[in-house]
Amino acid sequence: MTTPALLPLSGRRIPTLSPSAASFSHHRATLRLSEKFILLLILSAFITLCFGAFFFLPDNSKHKRFDLGLEDVLIPHIEAPKGAKHPGGQVVIHGQGGHDEHRHREEEESLRDKIRADHERALQEAKEKLRKSRDELRAEIQTEKSKVVEDLKKKKEGPKPLPPVPMPKVVGVNDGDPGEPDVKEKRDKIREMMKHAWDSYRQYGWGHNELKPLAKKGHSTNIFGNSQMGATIVDALDSLYMMGLHDEFKDGQEWIEQNLDFSVNAEVSVFEVNIRFIGGLLAAYYLSGQEVFKVKAVQLAEKLLPAFNTPTGIPWAMVNLKSGVGRNWGWASAGSSILAEFGTLHMEFVHLTYLTGNPAYYQKVMHIRKLLAKMDRPNGLYPNYLNPRTGRWGQHHTSVGGLGDSFYEYLLKAWLMSDKTDTEARKTYDDAIEAIERHLIRKSNGGLTFIGEWKNGHLERKMGHLTCFAGGMFALGADGSPDDKAGHYLQLGAEIAHTCHESYDRTVLKLGPEAFKFDSGLEAVAVRQNEKYYILRPEVIETYWYMWRFTHDPKYRQWGWEAAQAIEKYCRVSGGFSGVKDVYSSNPTYDDVQQSFFLAETLKYLYLLFSSDDLMPLESWVFNTEAHPLPVLHLANLTLPGSQAQR
């Protein structure tokens, strides 16, 4: 379940106690330190200014500044000019002639330019520092300290090769021939759509994060910072592999080997980079066995760890890959982290610990789980916002759609991925779903089951496209439900699938809107103009696939084919596939973005829907929230590094 481009997901922390005299004194000392730090910055800027001004004094032929004899002290790499004294007092005599004088003038000019640039840069850095709040400065100092300690440790130890670990049993990674000719024909069509999306990106957006299919050029959003990290390449790899597009897969692999570099000065979304890049690289590694994907995944994961340097250990929403400095989205409830962001790391981080032997990844996500377990939950519900400084919930808004969705998904999938041994995760999932059923799930007057959103004690009767993933989640979690409720949850999954299909069927384009209401006589229909768009989202098709796997009811293939035909008819353009701005208009305008998740999720789920069940069997694979499959870890009596319990 991918979040909207401008609304990524995120979250968390332990409640602080009322301050004692000692902690108050410590707080004051901390303030004094940060005030000293700011004063130091101002002083350094002033010194830089004076130093620069000294060198920018007017150039008087009778009083050349290099005749002061200071250049060898201040700038020892510049040769002393004619008649200048070394610190020892000896005069250095140069040969006569215009050539030397010209050369010295050039050196002097070059030096002046360098000092001017250094001076301007120092002033700019000082200004940026002074704009930051105390908390941001404190976080930056802490990150820098941690980084220095870590760098010293790494230099001392040297780079460690990844330990050899047994490759989990990999089954059902290709073929999946459905048998029936008409189903095979549909599957071939989905494969052709994938090839068109990939070839267009290859031609017009190669190396960029995403594609603008009408403008026929690269595209990126703030979740990837300002860097060209080839998000579409990484996101599409496992889809290409499953569909047997091996030449295209090889092209992607070569780009990653030669160009994918994480030491860039870019501020990225921890959540999005985890699910798309780490998830995509790990899946490509498990499917193909190519070591480069594992190595790149680990390199990136190390760059995300500084995001956890917060007072509570709940990660920041964003981190700078170069500096390690983190921060949260400005719009997120007074600097809170978001539940679906900090709650959607478990699957990938468990695999990172398994592959590297480094317990840090496992410990980070287990710390989040333990912290949440200690917190009070209003009505048993998890609010979407948690302040990483105070450890307190932000505004009491609960959603199974954007901002909350994949937190619940990853509780269930942590249990499945552990070969059903992580019973703590299963119990947490069951308790959360029980509260969601009690407070958020309702039936409309027209008989449609929907999942609303809880806002400050009030149920908003609106459901988002992102929430439609929950039908598949309920079906996936049916087996293993408490009190023999497997049938109930499979039925609930079917009802959600039906509601979401209605949201598609009640539009002109037969594509679903971003959000739809259930009141005032309108049901499963978008009301606001800014909720009528479709951006190639996968969640409804994802639910169709899970429901097909568990029931083999032919209507799910029929509904999936309706969606595929609508995408082909209204979203396909010569340069790829584009989202549309109004699904209720017979002549819609395009948004001109081919999202990376269209190749990672939407087309993959369609392809699986028209494949046999032996392609990616659910007993052996668990899909992350970006549809990247990770193998079940049959760890039996082994223990993950850093874990206490036997697995």
Buried (B, 14 or more C-beta within 10 A) or exposed (E): BBBBBEBBBBBBBBEEEEEEEEEEEEEEEEEEEBEEBBEEBEEBBEEBBEBBEEBEEEEEEEEBBBBEBBBBEEBEEBBBBBEBBEEEEEEEEBEEEEEEEEBBEEBBEEBBEEBEEEBEEBBEBBEEBEEBEEEBBBBBEBBBEBBEEBEEEEEEEEEEEEEEEEEBEBEBBEEBEBEEEEBBEBBEBBBEBBBBBBBBBBEBBBBBBBBBBBEBEBBBBBBBBEBBBBBBBBBBBBBBBBBEBEEBBEBBBEBBEEEBEBEBEBBBBBBBBBBBBBBBBBBBBBBBEBEBBBBBBBBBBBBBBBBBBBBBBBBBBBBBBBBBBBBBBEEBBEBBBBBBBBBBBBBBBBBBBBBBBBBBBBBBBBBBBEBBEEBEBBEBBBBBBBBBBBBBBBEBBBBBBBBBBBBBBBBBBBBBBBBEBBEBBBBBBBBBBEBBBEBBBBEBEEEBBBBBBBBEEEBBBBBBBBBBBBBBBBBBBBEBBEEEBBEBBBBBBBBBBBBBBBBBEBBEBBBBBBBBBBEEEBBBBBBEEEBBBBBBBBBBBBBBBBBBBBBEBEBBBEBBBBBBEBBBEBBBBEBBBBBBBBBBEEEBEBBBBBBBBBBBBBBBBBBBBBBBBEBBEBEBBBBBBBBBBBBBBBBEEEEBBBBEEEB
